[in-house]
Amino acid sequence: MIEKTNHFLSLKQVQVKDSFFSPIQNTIIHTMLPYQEKVLHDEVLTAGATAGRRI
């Protein structure tokens, strides 16, 4: 019987070097996550934020 062990890696130790996933990963890191952080801190006006307001 094979014994299972848990081995955890830090996310900083993981690098994806693949012609398919690397561009997707870079887009998420450099574009999507900073945008989501701005939305989280209400720094971006979105359609949902202005839908109930009349200007």
N, C-alpha and C positions, 0 to 999 in steps of 0.2 A: 504494500500500500504506500502511496506517495503522500508524504506529509506536506501540508500547506503552511506557508509562512507569509506573514504580511511584511511588505517592504515598501515604505513610503518615500517618495522623492519630493524635494522642494520644487515648486514650479519654476524657480529660477534655474534649476539644473536641467530642465527639459527644453530642448530646442527642436523645432520641426524644420527639417531641410528636405523639402519635397517640392517638385515643380507644380503640384496641384494645391497643396495646403498652405505653402508659404505665402503666396499672394493674399489668400483669404485671411490668414493670421495677421499679416501686416496691415490689411485694411481694418480689421477689428481693433488692433492695438492703436493705430495712428489716427483713425477717423471715427469709428463708432464709439469707442469707450470715452474719448474726450467729449464728444457730443452728448452722450448720456450723462456724464458728470455735470455738464453745463445745464442740462434739463433738470437734473436732480436738485441743483442749487438755484433754480428759477432764473437762469441767465439767458434763456432762449424763449422767445414767444412762439408758441405753437398754436395750431388751430384750436386745440382743446382748451388752451388757456384763455383765448379771446372769444370763444364761441358764445358765452353768456353775456358778454359786455357789448354795449353800444358806444361807439366812438363818435 
